[in-house]
Amino acid sequence: MDEPNRLGSFLSGLFLDGRAIVSSALELTPSEKEQAIAILQQAHHLAAADAPGVPPDFDEDSALWSAEMLFWSCDMLTDRAATETDLPKTLIESEPKGDQPCHHWSADLVLRFLASVIQRSERIAKDDPLGITLTRVAARWPLSAPGTEIEIDSSRLAVIAGNECLRSVMVDRIIHRKDKRLSEHSLLREYLLRAVGANVHWLS
């Protein structure tokens, strides 16, 4: 297989050392799409090996959408002369419904980096239109939200709370990022209390 480029290089940089390598606007060739999916599948297998319990299945469309969405976000962030701050129509139309655990698990392979992109945007300007767009995206994908002030879509959060693996991931992130706001959510409170045990004062 040829060396991955564009989206493949972007994903390799993210997963290997957290660096985002972006180029021009993304239009995947069939070969590039194949390369990107292979990298995302590998990321799924690695994440599944460390998952608490049995993770949801890999959903190719959700993973690829999240990769393309974050690529676009980083491209817009690095090119501040860009005027496009709303999601492109193609990304709007291809966004997963988020009504299945596999959508959230697979999208989170890449969207776990979204909070960092939002923080960088906010450092440029608190009311940066791009940051506002990305915040709205994150609200629909709750696993990316712990540690932020994002108002989460409760119907999406219910999908996560109803899956043992995703719920455990969510609880771990809330604790790690000390997100007291999310720790008080009715869908998660019971599980947070079980997880913190003697450290229950942290949730008060």
Secondary structure as GFF3:
##gff-version 3
##sequence-region A 1 204
A	DSSP	alpha_helix	7	17	.	.	.	ID=ss1
A	DSSP	alpha_helix	30	49	.	.	.	ID=ss2
A	DSSP	alpha_helix	60	78	.	.	.	ID=ss3
A	DSSP	alpha_helix	89	94	.	.	.	ID=ss4
A	DSSP	alpha_helix	101	111	.	.	.	ID=ss5
A	DSSP	alpha_helix	114	124	.	.	.	ID=ss6
A	DSSP	alpha_helix	129	139	.	.	.	ID=ss7
A	DSSP	three_ten_helix	142	144	.	.	.	ID=ss8
A	DSSP	alpha_helix	154	161	.	.	.	ID=ss9
A	DSSP	alpha_helix	164	176	.	.	.	ID=ss10
A	DSSP	alpha_helix	180	183	.	.	.	ID=ss11
A	DSSP	alpha_helix	189	196	.	.	.	ID=ss12
A	DSSP	three_ten_helix	197	203	.	.	.	ID=ss13
###
